[in-house]
Structures are given as structure tokens and as C-alpha cells.
């Protein structure tokens, strides 16, 4: 039996498990600025360094690097295979398409169980909170 990680949905307080918990964890990692969490001062990355600037190949490469380093450091159950910046709507809101491998028991060091998981995450706090 697979031991999926459980948690609490940040906005509603509902229980989360498996893929939904993974998606919330990755959003928290990408959208949390380092030093924002008291006991985890180096947790997260700083997406604001990249968002709102003209996208160039060099900027995209730095953004991809920062995302991969942060997610791999704080999410032992997910390994990114591919990242792609995507346009989410007609006004140009950006998102990130993650393609990767989800290891439900990766936190225990068991990488024998693997599921392919693709996530499309917005890079806008308003969209993450359901405002936009």
C-alpha cells in the first residue's frame, strides 16, 4: 500500500493527500520568498526577481535554475524532468508547466513507486488565491 503524504489545504482547511498535496507544496516553494518563514529562512525562491521583466533566454534559464534548485531541495517526492513558461490567458499572465516524476514514498527513500505528474502553475498570487 502506498503511503501518500497528507496535509491541510491552505485556503479552506480541508485535508489534502497525494497529488493535491504535492501541487500545494510546489506552489508554496515557488511563491515563498527566502526569509519569509521564521524557522526555515532559506526555504523557497524569489520569483519576483524574474517576474515583470522582459523575458529573455538568459532570464528564463536563471528562472528554470532557481525553480529546479528550490523544488529539489524542499520536495523529496518530486523530480522535474522538464519546465516550460506558458501563457495562461490573453493578457499574458505567465505560468510554469512542470513535467516530472512523483515518488509518493520519496520522503522515506523509496523511489521504486513512481507516477508521472504534470502541473501547470500560475506565477500570479492573485490567480493562486482565486482572485483573478
Secondary structure per residue as TSV (DSSP state, phi and psi in degrees):
chain	resnum	aa	ss	phi	psi
A	1	X	-	360.0	133.0
A	2	X	-	-77.7	133.3
A	3	X	-	-98.2	90.5
A	4	X	-	-74.2	145.3
A	5	X	-	-75.5	141.3
A	6	X	E	-115.6	157.4
A	7	X	E	-165.6	-164.2
A	8	X	E	-121.8	134.6
A	9	X	-	-66.6	129.7
A	10	X	T	-64.3	-35.5
A	11	X	T	-88.5	-39.1
A	12	X	T	-105.0	-20.4
A	13	X	-	83.6	5.3
A	14	X	-	-72.3	152.6
A	15	X	E	-67.1	143.6
A	16	X	E	-122.9	150.9
A	17	X	E	-152.1	152.2
A	18	X	T	63.1	-128.7
A	19	X	H	-60.9	-40.0
A	20	X	H	-62.8	-39.2
A	21	X	H	-68.0	-40.2
A	22	X	H	-60.3	-46.0
A	23	X	H	-61.1	-44.8
A	24	X	H	-63.0	-39.4
A	25	X	H	-62.6	-43.7
A	26	X	H	-66.6	-40.0
A	27	X	H	-60.1	-44.7
A	28	X	H	-61.2	-41.7
A	29	X	H	-64.3	-47.7
A	30	X	H	-71.0	-35.7
A	31	X	H	-95.7	1.0
A	32	X	-	-95.6	128.1
A	33	X	-	-83.6	134.9
A	34	X	T	-53.5	145.0
A	35	X	T	79.0	-1.0
A	36	X	S	-75.6	-30.9
A	37	X	S	-98.8	128.9
A	38	X	S	-62.0	-48.5
A	39	X	S	-89.9	-6.4
A	40	X	-	-129.7	72.6
A	41	X	T	-65.9	-25.7
A	42	X	T	-99.8	8.9
A	43	X	-	-69.7	139.0
A	44	X	S	93.7	-163.4
A	45	X	-	-146.7	177.4
A	46	X	-	-115.3	88.3
A	47	X	G	-68.4	-22.1
A	48	X	G	-67.0	-19.3
A	49	X	G	-66.1	-24.0
A	50	X	T	-108.1	-30.2
A	51	X	T	-81.6	142.6
A	52	X	T	89.9	1.6
A	53	X	S	-110.3	161.1
A	54	X	-	-62.9	128.5
A	55	X	-	-78.5	123.2
A	56	X	-	-123.0	171.0
A	57	X	H	-61.9	-40.0
A	58	X	H	-67.1	-41.6
A	59	X	H	-65.3	-42.6
A	60	X	H	-61.9	-41.1
A	61	X	H	-63.8	-41.9
A	62	X	H	-64.9	-39.9
A	63	X	H	-63.2	-47.4
A	64	X	H	-58.4	-44.5
A	65	X	H	-59.4	-47.6
A	66	X	H	-63.0	-40.6
A	67	X	H	-64.0	-48.1
A	68	X	H	-62.9	-45.2
A	69	X	H	-61.2	-45.8
A	70	X	H	-67.2	-46.3
A	71	X	H	-66.3	-43.4
A	72	X	H	-68.0	-28.4
A	73	X	H	-73.9	-35.0
A	74	X	H	-115.2	-2.7
A	75	X	-	-127.6	90.7
A	76	X	T	-70.4	-9.5
A	77	X	T	-98.4	2.9
A	78	X	E	-137.5	133.6
A	79	X	E	-123.7	126.0
A	80	X	E	-80.5	129.3
A	81	X	E	-98.1	-35.2
A	82	X	E	-153.6	140.2
A	83	X	E	-124.5	146.2
A	84	X	E	-150.6	131.8
A	85	X	E	-74.8	133.0
A	86	X	E	-131.2	151.6
A	87	X	E	-89.0	127.3
A	88	X	-	-93.1	-25.1
A	89	X	S	-149.6	179.9
A	90	X	T	-69.7	-22.4
A	91	X	T	-86.2	-1.3
A	92	X	-	96.7	17.5
A	93	X	-	-62.3	133.0
A	94	X	E	-92.7	150.0
A	95	X	E	-139.8	173.6
A	96	X	E	-123.0	127.9
A	97	X	E	-94.6	116.0
A	98	X	E	-99.2	130.9
A	99	X	E	-120.9	127.9
A	100	X	E	-166.1	-173.8
A	101	X	E	-111.5	129.5
A	102	X	E	-103.9	122.4
A	103	X	-	-109.9	95.4
A	104	X	T	-55.8	-28.5
A	105	X	T	-110.8	22.8
A	106	X	G	-60.9	-30.0
A	107	X	G	-67.5	-17.9
A	108	X	G	-96.8	0.5
A	109	X	T	85.1	8.8
A	110	X	-	-96.5	105.5
A	111	X	-	-107.3	19.1
A	112	X	S	-78.4	-30.6
A	113	X	S	-94.0	122.0
A	114	X	-	-138.0	141.0
A	115	X	E	-131.1	139.5
A	116	X	E	-78.7	128.4
A	117	X	E	-133.5	124.9
A	118	X	E	-110.8	133.1
A	119	X	E	-125.6	140.2
A	120	X	E	-118.6	103.5
A	121	X	E	-111.0	131.8
A	122	X	E	-72.9	150.8
A	123	X	S	-103.6	31.1
A	124	X	-	-124.9	127.3
A	125	X	H	-62.4	-37.2
A	126	X	H	-62.1	-41.8
A	127	X	H	-68.9	-36.5
A	128	X	H	-64.7	-32.8
A	129	X	T	-89.9	1.1
A	130	X	T	79.6	16.3
A	131	X	-	-83.9	-40.3
A	132	X	-	-79.0	360.0
